[in-house]
Amino acid sequence: MRLLYSYVLPSYLLVVLGLLTSTSAWAQTMRFQNIHQLGVSGSVSATAVANGYVYVAGWLTRLREGSFDPHGGGPPMQTGYNAFVAKWNPATHRLVWLKEMGNQYGDADLVTALVVRGSDVYVLGNFEGQSAGFGHPIKSAGFRDLFVAKLTDHGNYVSAKWTQSLDYAVNNTTETVTPQADHLVCNGTALYVAGTTDTEPRTWDPATGNKAPNVMRAFVAKLTDTGTHATPGWQRTWIVNRDKYELVTFMTQRSKLYIAANIRQSDSPIPDHRMREAGIALSHYHLQLTQLSDQGSSEHLDWTHTEVGQGCGLAVAGTSIYVVGREDADKPFGLPSHPTDARTVPGDLFVAKLVVADTTVRPAWVQHIRGTGADRDAELRYVVVRGQHVYVAGVFSTPSLTVGAIVLKPKPFERVNSSETDLFVAQLTDTKTNARFDWVQRLGGAHYDHLRAFLLTNSQLYVSGFFDGDHGDPILLGKQQFLLPNDGGTIPEVLVQAWMPLSK
């Protein structure tokens, strides 16, 4: 364990344990127990839970010994990043193992997605030039490339099975362009990666017949895990406008793949939150949902469905698709079946259920979450489903937030201004043709809070996010208050993870 703790940097990864209590099957709320510190730090970009353990992945900052910031002295200068995967035991509150990628060549190895199935641990990320990989060196044909790696969790230690590049190399070293892939899903031995990569300068826009320097390729690629390596399979690519296309999320259910993307309709170069501040009409977004079928050696496009609005999260259960996001400023989500009324204000956050029948997709119900005042930071980002219960998580900075019949107000202590955000988690019950909010909880520190992950496994629900503050600062979790560990020094931000047992 001493070797593992030698990787710790001057910030802390914390975990909050929560316990669920209830008076009825549908009115359950969470009650947290305490905060615990993990023995790993750095930038955590991906979290997974399996087998009763918490797995995190991301990158550690590399420092050059003997060199200092020329402008102000101080600590050694940053020279790059090194990808890592770690396993934490919530029963003992200790780190079990940590595995670094080992960038003995490159300057930046980053993990962007993590999947754990049994003893198999898969990671997706990108690297520069050459990398030692997780024990298996890889090399890019260009400046940057994507990689997938497989590790085996042996309980108390981990071993690397294979690491390989995906051949999405970017050769331009002068511009900040890089292949992006944040989505990795597994189904049996099949691995699916979704992302975007820059096109060659000669790429032509088929719509105009002219060169289009702002286009890129979106892609979904299949690989097959053979045990010693991954064999490339089919790949689907399409040209998109880099300024107006965002791949939101990617899921699989049996042999079906679901892709959610936002397509921006405005030509304004002004970011949406700046437009809100200036009172300018927001950009219009279309949420595009696509279903693909994996047919073994090829794929088939089953259907594409478009709704007006901006999506953030997606969950699939049978023939039901659950979507969360923000509505368009002028038109409610799912308008054909839910006309505007006093309780449905365009621009609200929404939770929606869509039902798929063959190639037809239709809205079944839409529920809204409404803020007040300046709501540029209010977002509904994640949705997970277990049976008839739908769990959603987001952030808000408005003076209040209305969730069903419940009104949340900001944290009462040490709020600097209205832009400081809190997290919230809510449960709905799906009654097939409609839904109701059962409860909502606020999670907040003294300053700006960030939501990073929202996961459901077995009977455990996990909420992950960063809470800005110093040692000893209070964090409100529902109606309970906890203090960040006070062991000296100042923490710019800490990662808190909460979970609660759910009734079966």
N, C-alpha and C positions, 0 to 999 in steps of 0.2 A: 504493500500500500504506500510506502514512502516514495517509491519511484513514481507512482501515479500522482501524488500530491506535489511533486516537484514541478508539475506543469502549471500550477495555479498562478494566475496573474492577480493584480490588485483590484479585483472585483469579484462578486460572488454570485453563484447560481443557487437560488433558494427554492425550496418546495414547501407548499402549504398543504397539510392534510385536512380533508373535510369529511364530515359525517352527515349523512342524510337522516332527517327525522320526518315523520309524517303523521297526520291525523286522519287521512283518507288516501285512497289509491291515487287520486289526481291532484291533491293539494300539497304535494311534497315540496319541501324547501331544504336548502343545504345549511349545515352548521359546521363551520370550520374548527379544527382542533388546535393547530399550531403551525409555526414556520420552521423549516429545517434547511440547513445549508448543505449544498452539494460540493464535492471536492473537485470541481472542474470549472473553468472559466473561459472566456473568449466570446466570440460572436456565435451564438447558437441560431442556426437557420432552419433546423429541422428537428422534430421531436416525434418519437414513436413510443407506444406502450405495448408490451407483450409479456406473457408469462409472469405477470406480477412485478415486472421491472420497468423502469423508465429509461429509454435510450435517447440520447441527444447527439447531434452532429452539427458541425459548422467549421470554424477555422480559428486557430490560435495565431496571435501576432508574433512574428519573428523580430527579434531585436539584435542589432549589431553590437557586440561587446566592444567597449573602448571608444565608441563614437557617440557624440552628443549633438543635440540640436544646436546648430550654429547661431541661431537667433537668441537663444536664451539659456544655453547650457541645459541642465536638467538630465532626465533619464536618457539611456541609449536610444538612438533613432530607430524607427520602424523600417524594416527592410523587406517585408513581405508577409505572406500568410501561409499557414500550413493546415491542411484539412485534418479533422479528427472525428472519431466516433467514440462515445463513452456509454457505459452502463452503470446505472445507479440503483441501489437496493432500498426501497422505501421502508422495509422492515427494520433494517439496521441503520438507516440514514448514512450509509457509506457508499463511496464509489467502489464498484467491483473491478472494473478495468477501463483503461483508456488506450486507444490505438491511434497513433498519428500516421498520416499518409507518408511523411518523410520526403519533403521537397528538397532533396540534396542538389537538384539542378535548378528548378524553376523558382520564380519569385512569388507566385500566388497559386495555391491549390485551395479550392473552395468546395465544400459540400453544400448542395442546394436542396436535396431531397433524400429521405430515409424511409426504408420499408423493412420491417422485421416480421418474419414468419417462422415460428418455431425457433430453430437454432440458426436459420439463415438470416443474415443481415446484408441488405443491399443498399448501396449509396450511389447517388448521382451527383455530379459536379462538373467543374471545369478547371483547367490547368494551363500553365504557360510553358510553351516550348517543350521541355522535358521534365519528367517527374519520376521519382522513385516508386510512385504508386504505393499501394499497401503491400509492399514486398515484391511487386512485379512492375519493373520499370516500363514506362510508356513514353511515347514521343509523338508530338504533333507535327503535321506537315506544314503548319503555318505558325502564327504567333500564339494563338489560343485554340483550344479544342475542348470537347466534352469527354467525360469518362464515366463508366459504370464499373463498380467493384462489388465483389461478393466476399463477405467474411463469415466465419463460422463461430458462433458463441458456444464455448465449451463449459459454460457455467462460471468458473472463476478466472478464465482467460479467454482470449479471442485469437483466432488465426486467420490469415488472409488466404482465400481460395484463388481468386484471379482479379486482375484489374486490366481494363482495356479502353482505348480511346474509341470514339464513335465517328471519327473522320468528318467532323464539321469544322475543319480548320479555317481560321480567319487569318489572312496573310498581311493585312494592313496594320502596321505597328504604330502609325502616327495618329490614328483616330481612335476614339474610345468606342470601338465596335467589338463585339464579342458574341459568340453563340450563347444563347440563353436557354436553359432547360431546367425548370423548377418542378417538373411533374414526372413522377415515376410510379407506376402501378404494376402489380404482379398478379398473374393468374396461372397457377400451376407452374410449369417451367417457362412460361411466356413472360417476358419483361416488356413493358411499353413505356416509351419516353416521348414526351410532348414538349415542344419549345419552338424557338425561332432562331434563324441564322441569317447573316448578311448575304446578299446576293452578289454576284460578280458585277463589276462596273458596267459591263456590256448588256446587262439585263434590260429587256424592253418591256414596257407596259403594254399588254395586249389591248387595253381599252383605247389607248391613244396612238399606239404605234411609235411612240417616242421613248427615249431613254428615261428611266425613272430612278433617280439617285436615292429617293427616299423609300424605296420598296425593299422588302425582305421576304424570306420564305418562312412560312409556318410549317411545322412538320409533326407527324406522328410516326414513330418507328417501332418495329417489333424486333426483339432479340429472343433467342431461346437459350436458356441455361443448360449447358451440356454436362456441368459438373466441374470441368477444368477450364472452360471459357464460355463466352456467349457468342452464339452464331447469329449474324445479321439475317433478318427475314425481310418482310415487305416494308415499304415506306410510302407514306402519302404526304405530298407537299403541295402547297398552294401559295401564290403570291399575295402579299398583303401590304398595306401602307403602314410603315413603321410608326408614323405619327398618329395614326387613328385606329390601330389594332392592338388589343391586349388579350392575350390568352389567360383566362381567369383560373380555370381549374380543369381537371382531367380525372375521370373515374372509370372503373371497369366493373361489370357485373356479368359473370359467366363469360360468354364470348362477345359481349357487347361493350363498346367503348363510348363514353360520353364526353364531349368536348364543349366547354362553355367559353365564349369569347365576347368581349365588348368591342363594338365598332362605333367610333366617335363620328358624329355627323357634322359637327361645327368646323368651319375653316379658321376659327379664331385661334391665334397662337397663345392666348392668355390661359393659364391653368384655371381649372374650375373653381378652386377655392379663392383665387384672386378675383374671379368674376363675381363670386358671391359677396366678397367684401366690398366691391365697388357697386353692387346693386345691378350688375349686368346679367341679362338672361343667360342661363347655363347652356353648355353644350348639350346637344341631344345625343343619346346613346341608344343603340340597339343591342340587345342581348341575343346572341346567336347560339342556339343549342344544336348540336349535331350528334347523331348516333351512327357509329360504324360497326360493322360485323367483321370479326376475325374469321376468315374462311381457311385458315391454315397457312397456305403459301401466298395468300393475297387478302385484300380487304374489300369491303363493299359499303358504299354510302347508303344507309337505309333511309334517313330523312334529315332535313334541316328545318328548324323552327325558329322564328324570330319574334321577340316581344320588345316593345318600347320600354327602355329602362336600362339601368346599369347593374349588372350582376356582380356578386363578390364570392359567393359560396354555393356549392351544389352537393346534394346527397341523392342517391338513387336507392329505392327499395321496391323490388318487383316492377310493376308498371307505373309506379309513382316517382316523379322527379320533384324534389324540394329545392327551391331557389331562394336565396336571400340577396338583398342589395338595396339600391336607391331608385325610386321612381323617377321618370322624366318630369321636368318642371311643368309640363303642360298636359300630360296624359297619365292616368293611373295605370299600374301594371294589370294586365288581364282585363282591359276595358270591356270587351264584348260581353262578358258575363257579370261584370261588376261595375255598373255605371257610377259616376261621381255623386256623392252626397256629402252631407255636412261632416261625416266621420271619415271620409276618404278624400284627403287633400293631396293633389299631385305634388310630388317632391318628397313624400314621406319615405321612411325606410319600410321595406316590405318583407314578408315571409309568404311564399306562394307554393301551392302544390299544383303540378301539372300531371295530367294522366295521359299515358301513351296507349293508343289502340292501333296496332299495325303501323301505318306511317302517319297517323293523325295524332296531333298533340293539342290538348285543350286545357285551359285553366280550370281547376276544380274549386279552389278557394284562395283568397288573398287576405292576409291579416297585416295591419299596419302598426308601426311604431312611430310616434310623432314627437318631435322636439319643439322647443320654443326658442326664439331669439336667433342669434347667429349660430348656425349649426354646421359650419364648414367641416368640422372634425367628426361629426356624428356618422357612424358607419355600422352596418350590420354585415359582418364578415364571414361568419362560419355557421354551418348547420349540420347536425348529425341526427340520426333517427334510430330509435329502438322501439319496435312494435308500434303502438299508437302514439308514442310520445316523440315529440320533435323538440330538440334543444338548439338554441341559437345563442350566439355571442357576438358582441360588438363593443364599440366605444362611443362616448358622447361627451360634449362639452357645453351643452345647452343649459339654460337655467333650470329646466326640468325635462323629463322624458316620460311620455305617457305610453305604457305598455299594457294593452287591454284596459282593465279597470284600475291599474296600479300606476301611481305617479312617483317617479324617482326624482329626487333633488340632489344637487351636487354635494360632495363631501363638505361637512361643516367646518373643518379645521384647516387653517393655513393655506387656503386657496389663494393663489397669487392673482389670477384674473380668470375670466370666463372661458379662456381658450385652454385652460388646463383640463385634461381629459380624465375620465373614469372608465372602467370596464363595466360591462353588464352581461349577465347570463339569464336566460329565461327559458321556461318550459311551456310548450303547447301540447294540447291533446288533439289529435286528428280524429274527427268524427266522420271521415270519408267525404262528406259534402261540405263540411265547414270545419272550423277549428276554434279553440279558445285558449287564451293564455291562463296558465295555472299559477305561476309565480315568477318573480323576477328578483334578482339580487345584484347589488352594486359592489364592485371591488375597486378600491381606490387608495392610492398613497397621497402624499402631501402635494405632489406636483404633477408632472406629465406622465401618464401611464400608457403603455403600448400593449396591444394584443397580438400575440405571435402564433398561437396554435390552440385548437379546440378539438379534443379527441375523445372517442368513446370506445371502450373495449370491455367485453364481458359486462360486469356490473359497475364499472368505474368510468366516471366522466372527468376529464382532465382539462384545466384551463391554464394556459401559459401566457405570460406577459411580463414586460419590464415595468418596474415601479421606480421612478426617480426619487431620490432622497438620501439622507445621511443615516449613519448608524443611530439607532434609537428613535428614528422617525416613525410615526404611527401609520398603519395601513388598516383601512376599514374593509372587512370581508363580510358582506351582509350587514348585520347589526353588531358584529363583533369587531373589536379593535385589537390589533397586534402591533408589536414594535419590531422594527428591523434589528437584527443582532447588533449589540453595542460593544464591539471589541476594539474600538479605537480607529481613527482615520475617517475618511470620507469616501462614500461610494457614489459615483455619479449616477448609476442606475443598477438595479438588481433584477434578476429574473425570478419571478415567483410562479410556482406551479401549484394548482389546487385540484383536488379530486374528491369525489364523494361516492360512496356506494349507492347504487340505485336499486330499488326494490325489483324483484324478478316478477 
